[in-house]
Amino acid sequence: MNSNILTTDDEIREMLQQTKTIAVLGIKPETHASQPAFYVPKYMADAGYEIIPVPVYYPDVTEILGKAVYRDLNKIPGEIDLLNVFRRSEDIRKHTLEILEKNPKAVWFQLGIRNDEVAERLAEAGIKVVQDLCLMVEHRALIG
């Protein structure tokens, strides 16, 4: 298995400690506050991370969590430490090239989301990958 696919608490803790900016692909706006695609990024923002919203739907929304919305990862200025993905497993493939072009340091597929083929491609490109775990739950457990 590729060493860029992170599975242990130590690997995940180390990656989170190096993370400052988190782009959230598939983030939902405040009107969906009860859904993980909103409250997980909000939790991370409250924990001190810079959140960059990248919604897939909601074309009329221009701001989420007080931050300007981006529609394309490659329009985001600067580096992304972590791309947190809220997309169905089967929908991840269509974002693969965009993710590879932007080249974030790490990509996190939320709980219930797994795409081994895409994870392997990203890992081979040198991007760290976490699959099928909740960023909020892991942050709480490992960073506190």
N, C-alpha and C positions, 0 to 999 in steps of 0.2 A: 504494500500500500504506500502511496505517495506521502512523504513526511509533511507536505503542506496541507493534508487533510487532518484537521485537529480533532482529536477524540478524547484526550485526557483533560482532567481539571487543570493540571499544571500548564499544559499548552494553551488552553483557553484563557486562563488567568493572565498569563504572560502577554498574549495578544491584546486582551482588554486593557492591560496596564499601559500599553503603547498606543492606545487609541484615544484620539481627541475629537476628530470629526467623523460623524456617522451620516452617510446619505441613506435615505429610506425609500427604496423602490416599492411603490404600491401603498405608500402611506395614505391614510384616510383623514379627512378634515374633522374639525371639532364637532360637527353634526353627527359624527359616528363615534363619540367619546367612549361608548361601551365596548367597542371592538378593539382587539389586540393591535390592529394596524394603526390605531391612534394612541391607545394608552401605553403601549410599550415604548414608542419614541418619546412620548411625553415623560415617562418615567426616566428615560436616559437623559433627556434635556434637564430634568430636575436634578439629576445626579451630576450635572456639570459638563455634559458632552455637547458639542455643537452639532445640531441636527440640520440636515439639508433635505427638505422635502422634495420627493420626486413621485408625485401621484401619477397613476396610470389613467384614472378616470377623473371626473369632476373638472371639466374644462373651464368652468367659470371661476374656480378657486384660484386665487393668486397668492394667498398666504396661508401657511399652516404653522401653528405654534409661534406666530409672530415672525416667521422667516419666509422670504420670497421662495416661491415654488419654481422648480426647474422641470422641464418636460423631457429633457435629454441629459443623460449622465455626462456627455462630452461638452455640454455647455456650462457645467459647474467649474468655476475657476479653482485652480490649485489642486492639491492632492486630496484624495479621500482615504482615510485610514481604514474605514469599515463601511461596506455596503450591506445594509440590513434588508433582506428581500421578503416582502409579503406578496407572493404570487403563487398560484397553484403550481404544483410540481411540473405539470405538463406545459405550463406557460413560460417556464424559465428559459427553455431552449431559445425562444425568439429574442431574448435579451443577451444571449451569450456574446455576440460580436461587440455589442455596445459596452458590455462589461470588460471584455478583453482590451478594447481600445482605451477605455478610461483607466484601466489597470489599478484598481484600488489595492491597498496592501492586503485586505482580507474581505471575504464575502461570507455573510451569515444567512443561511436559509432557516427561517423561523420554524417553530415546532409544527410538525406535520408536513413539512416541505422537504422533499428529498429528490434529487436528480443526480444519480451517480455519474452519468455520462458528462453532464455539464461540470459537476464538481471536479472530475478527473481532468477535464480540459483546462479549467481555471488553475488547478494545482500544478499541472504541467507547465503553465505559463508563469509560475512563481507566486501565484496568489494563494494565500492561506484560506481554507474553506472550513466552515462549520455547518453541519446539516442537522435538521430535525431537532433543534433545541430552541427554547425560548430565551432570547437575549436578556430579558428582564429577570427571569428566574435565575439564570446563570450568574448575572451580575450581582444579584442579591446574595447568592450562595458564595461566590468566589471573591468579590471585592467588598461587598457589604455596604 
